[in-house]
Amino acid sequence: MPLCHVLTNVPPPAPGTGKALLGDLSRLLAARFGKPERWVMTALQPGLAMTFGGTDAPTAFVTVRNIGTMEPADTLALSEGICSLVGRSLGVSSERIYIEFGDAVGHLWGWNGGTFA
């Protein structure tokens, strides 16, 4: 059930660009966590009012959640991959991207009328 949610102040990208970014992020998470891509969810919220370092230059905040424990190697590889993909697709410099990683607990994550516990 990996989830990757991108919030950014960049205007909405062309439909093909946004769709490609979400697909690339989905494949990245599936590969890193060794889970089928059918369980991965990605979301993009462009055009938000955001600042970073006191300016409204292009910026992004990304959250990544996954049931289980993310190891330092996971978060390092994902940070590199996510910054690269968001930078290339949305034109946001990696030094203007924050990423929050969070381990999810199975019984606190619902799906299909149940939970992952």
MARLOTOR-155167 format. One record per atom (N, C-alpha, C): x, y, z negated. Coordinates in steps of 0.2 Angstrom, whole numbers, padded with zeros to 4 digits, always signed. Layout:
XYZ;...
//
This chain:
+0004-0006+0000;+0000+0000+0000;+0004+0006+0000;+0010+0006+0003;+0014+0013+0003;+0010+0018+0006;+0011+0024+0003;+0007+0030+0006;+0013+0036+0007;+0012+0039+0012;+0017+0045+0013;+0012+0051+0015;+0012+0056+0011;+0008+0062+0012;+0013+0068+0013;+0012+0071+0019;+0016+0077+0021;+0012+0083+0021;+0014+0088+0016;+0010+0095+0016;+0015+0100+0019;+0013+0104+0023;+0018+0109+0026;+0014+0116+0028;+0018+0121+0028;+0015+0127+0031;+0016+0128+0038;+0019+0123+0042;+0020+0124+0049;+0013+0123+0052;+0011+0127+0057;+0005+0126+0061;+0004+0119+0063;-0002+0117+0064;-0003+0110+0067;+0001+0109+0073;+0004+0103+0073;+0008+0102+0079;+0003+0099+0085;+0006+0099+0091;+0002+0096+0096;+0000+0089+0094;-0006+0087+0096;-0009+0080+0094;-0004+0075+0095;+0000+0074+0100;+0004+0069+0101;+0010+0069+0097;+0012+0075+0095;+0018+0076+0090;+0016+0074+0083;+0010+0076+0081;+0008+0074+0074;+0007+0066+0074;+0004+0064+0079;+0002+0056+0079;+0009+0052+0079;+0014+0055+0083;+0020+0051+0083;+0024+0052+0076;+0023+0057+0073;+0026+0058+0066;+0023+0053+0061;+0017+0053+0061;+0013+0048+0057;+0015+0041+0058;+0016+0039+0065;+0018+0033+0066;+0025+0031+0064;+0029+0036+0065;+0036+0035+0064;+0037+0034+0056;+0033+0038+0052;+0033+0037+0045;+0031+0031+0043;+0025+0029+0046;+0022+0022+0044;+0027+0016+0045;+0030+0016+0051;+0035+0011+0052;+0041+0011+0047;+0043+0017+0046;+0049+0018+0041;+0047+0015+0034;+0041+0017+0031;+0039+0014+0025;+0038+0007+0025;+0035+0004+0030;+0034-0003+0031;+0041-0007+0031;+0046-0004+0035;+0052-0008+0035;+0056-0007+0029;+0056-0001+0025;+0060-0001+0019;+0057-0005+0014;+0050-0005+0013;+0047-0009+0008;+0046-0016+0010;+0047-0018+0016;+0046-0025+0018;+0038-0027+0018;+0034-0022+0019;+0027-0024+0019;+0024-0023+0026;+0019-0027+0028;+0016-0026+0034;+0013-0019+0035;+0014-0016+0041;+0012-0009+0042;+0004-0008+0041;+0001-0013+0042;-0007-0013+0041;-0009-0010+0034;-0004-0011+0029;-0005-0008+0022;-0003-0001+0021;+0001+0002+0026;+0004+0009+0025;-0001+0014+0027;-0002+0019+0023;-0006+0025+0025;-0001+0031+0025;-0002+0035+0030;+0001+0042+0031;-0004+0047+0032;-0002+0053+0030;-0006+0059+0031;-0002+0065+0032;-0005+0070+0036;-0001+0076+0038;-0006+0082+0036;-0004+0086+0032;-0008+0092+0031;-0004+0098+0033;-0005+0101+0039;-0001+0107+0041;-0005+0113+0040;-0002+0119+0041;-0005+0125+0040;-0007+0128+0034;-0003+0125+0028;-0005+0127+0022;-0001+0133+0020;-0004+0137+0015;+0000+0143+0012;+0005+0140+0007;+0011+0140+0009;+0017+0138+0005;+0023+0142+0005;+0027+0142+0000;+0033+0146+0000;+0038+0141-0003;+0045+0142-0001;+0050+0139-0004;+0056+0144-0005;+0059+0144-0010;+0064+0149-0011;+0062+0156-0010;+0056+0158-0011;+0053+0165-0011;+0051+0167-0004;+0052+0162+0001;+0050+0164+0008;+0045+0159+0011;+0041+0161+0016;+0036+0157+0019;+0039+0154+0026;+0046+0153+0026;+0049+0150+0032;+0046+0143+0032;+0047+0139+0037;+0044+0132+0037;+0047+0128+0032;+0042+0125+0028;+0044+0121+0022;+0039+0115+0022;+0041+0110+0018;+0037+0104+0017;+0037+0101+0011;+0032+0098+0008;+0032+0094+0002;+0029+0087+0004;+0033+0082+0002;+0031+0075+0004;+0031+0071-0002;+0025+0067-0002;+0025+0062-0008;+0025+0055-0005;+0028+0051-0008;+0029+0044-0006;+0027+0039-0012;+0022+0035-0012;+0020+0031-0017;+0020+0024-0014;+0021+0019-0019;+0022+0012-0017;+0021+0008-0024;+0017+0002-0023;+0016-0002-0029;+0023-0006-0029;+0025-0006-0035;+0032-0009-0036;+0037-0004-0039;+0043-0006-0039;+0048-0001-0042;+0053+0001-0036;+0053+0007-0035;+0058+0010-0029;+0065+0010-0033;+0070+0007-0029;+0077+0008-0032;+0080+0014-0029;+0086+0016-0032;+0089+0022-0029;+0091+0021-0021;+0093+0015-0019;+0094+0014-0012;+0088+0015-0008;+0082+0014-0010;+0076+0015-0007;+0075+0022-0006;+0075+0026-0012;+0073+0033-0011;+0079+0037-0007;+0085+0035-0008;+0090+0038-0004;+0089+0037+0004;+0087+0031+0006;+0086+0029+0013;+0080+0033+0015;+0075+0033+0011;+0068+0036+0013;+0069+0044+0014;+0073+0047+0009;+0074+0054+0009;+0077+0056+0016;+0083+0052+0018;+0086+0053+0024;+0081+0053+0030;+0078+0047+0030;+0073+0046+0036;+0068+0051+0036;+0064+0052+0031;+0059+0057+0031;+0061+0064+0033;+0067+0066+0030;+0069+0073+0032;+0071+0073+0039;+0074+0068+0042;+0075+0068+0049;+0069+0068+0053;+0064+0064+0051;+0058+0064+0055;+0054+0070+0055;+0053+0073+0049;+0049+0079+0048;+0053+0085+0051;+0060+0085+0051;+0064+0090+0054;+0063+0090+0061;+0064+0084+0064;+0063+0084+0071;+0056+0085+0074;+0051+0083+0070;+0044+0084+0073;+0041+0091+0071;+0043+0093+0065;+0039+0100+0063;+0044+0106+0063;+0051+0104+0064;+0055+0110+0064;+0057+0113+0057;+0056+0108+0052;+0058+0110+0045;+0065+0108+0043;+0069+0112+0041;+0076+0111+0039;+0075+0106+0033;+0080+0101+0033;+0080+0096+0027;+0081+0100+0020;+0084+0106+0020;+0085+0109+0014;+0079+0113+0012;+0074+0113+0016;+0067+0116+0014;+0062+0110+0013;+0064+0104+0012;+0059+0099+0010;+0060+0096+0004;+0055+0095+0000;+0055+0092-0007;+0051+0085-0006;+0054+0080-0009;+0051+0073-0008;+0050+0071-0015;+0044+0069-0017;+0042+0066-0023;+0041+0059-0022;+0045+0054-0026;+0044+0047-0025;+0040+0045-0032;+0035+0040-0031;+0032+0038-0037;+0030+0031-0036;+0032+0027-0041;+0030+0020-0041;+0022+0019-0044;+0018+0016-0040;+0011+0015-0042;+0010+0008-0046;+0006+0008-0050;+0004+0002-0054;-0002-0001-0051;-0002-0007-0050;-0007-0011-0046;-0014-0010-0048;-0015-0010-0055;-0022-0009-0058;-0024-0002-0057;-0020+0003-0056;-0022+0010-0055;-0022+0012-0048;-0022+0007-0043;-0023+0009-0036;-0028+0005-0033;-0034+0008-0031;-0040+0004-0029;-0040+0004-0021;-0043-0002-0019;-0044-0003-0012;-0050-0008-0011;-0054-0007-0006;-0059-0012-0004;-0063-0014-0010;-0065-0010-0015;-0069-0011-0020;-0066-0015-0026;-0059-0015-0026;-0055-0018-0031;-0049-0014-0032;-0044-0018-0035;-0037-0015-0036;-0032-0019-0034;-0026-0017-0034;-0020-0021-0032;-0017-0025-0038;-0021-0026-0043;-0018-0030-0049;-0020-0037-0048;
//
